[in-house]
Amino acid sequence: QVRLVESGGGLVQAGGSLRLSCVASGITFSLYRMGWYRRAPGKQRELVAAITSGGTRNYADSVKGRITISRDNAKNTVYLQMNSLKPEDTAVYYCNADASYGSNYWGQGTQVTVSS
């Protein structure tokens, strides 16, 4: 059974920081592209950041310079370090695991709320 379990969300003031974690089980983690997506109220889900199995990172323009994605294959964990948070970063953040051969999995999400 595949599980992606996010943690680290919460309430933070604008300018603050949070670190999200996503622990994966039931997959060969090192083979998966891992991503963080978010869905803000009334908006579509969007990609925040992703990291390939080879370590290549890409970021949404809106978070470049403030957010860093990293992975620890030994711990089956992907992280999202978020600094200089803004109210517009408020959303439910989802972890995603994607394999080139079609397997794709989602976590249950963790709420991030940034107060102004």
N, C-alpha and C positions, 0 to 999 in steps of 0.2 A: 504494500500500500504506500502510495506516494503522499508525503505530507510536506508542506511548506508552512512554517510557523513564524510569523512576524512578532516582534516585540520592540519596545523602545518608544512608542508613540506617547503623546501626552499634550499637556497645555504648557505653552511657553510664551513669554513676552517677545514682542518684535525685537530683533537684534540678538536673540538668544540662539542656543544650539540644541540639537538633539541628535542622537545616534540610533538609527534603526538597525535591527538585526533580523536576519531570516535564516533559520536553520532548516535544512532539507534532509529528508530521509526517504529511502525507497528508490533513489535514483543514483546513478554514477555521477556524482556532482561535478566532477572535474570536466566532464564532457559537455556540460550544458552552458549555454549563454544565460547569464542571470541578469534580470532586470528589475528595476523598481518603477512602478507606474503609480499614478494618483488620479483620483476622481474627486473633484471639488463639487460642492452642491450646485446642481443645475448645469453642470458641464460634463463633457465626455471624458472618458478615461484617456490619459495622456502618458507618454513615456517621460520619465524623469531622467533616468540614467540606466546604462546597461554595460556589462562587462563580458567579453567573450571568454571562451575556455582558454584562449591564449593570452588574455589579459588586456586586450584592446578595449578602451573605454569610449563611450559616447554619451553626451549630455544634451538635454533640452537647452535651447538658448537662454531660457528664462532662469536657469539655475547655474549656468557656467560661472565658475569663480567662487561659488558659495557652497556647492555640494560636491562631495567626493564619494564615488563608489569603489569598494574594494571587496576582495574575496579571500577566504582562507580555505583552501581545498582540504586541508587536514581536518578542519572542523566542520566541513560541509556548510559553511556559513558565508553569506554575503551581507555586507554592511552598507549603510548609507549615512555618511557623516554630513549633517546639515548645519551650516553656520549662517549667521546674519539672516535669520529667518524673517520673513515678511508675512503680513496677514494674508496675502494672496497665496501663500504656500499651504494654507489650511485646506486639508483634504484627507480622504482615506487613502493610505499608501499600501500598495499591494506588491508582493514579491512574485516574480514570474521566473519559471525555468523553461527554457526552450532548447530543444535539440534539433539539429539540422534535418533529422529524418522524420520529423513530424510530431514528436511527443512535446506536449506543452501543458504546464501545470501552473496553478495559481494558489496563493495563500488566501487566508480569510480576511486580511487587511488589518491595518492598525491606524487609529485616528490620530492625526496631528492637527492641533489647533494653535494658531498663533494670534495672540491678542495685541491690539494696537495700543 
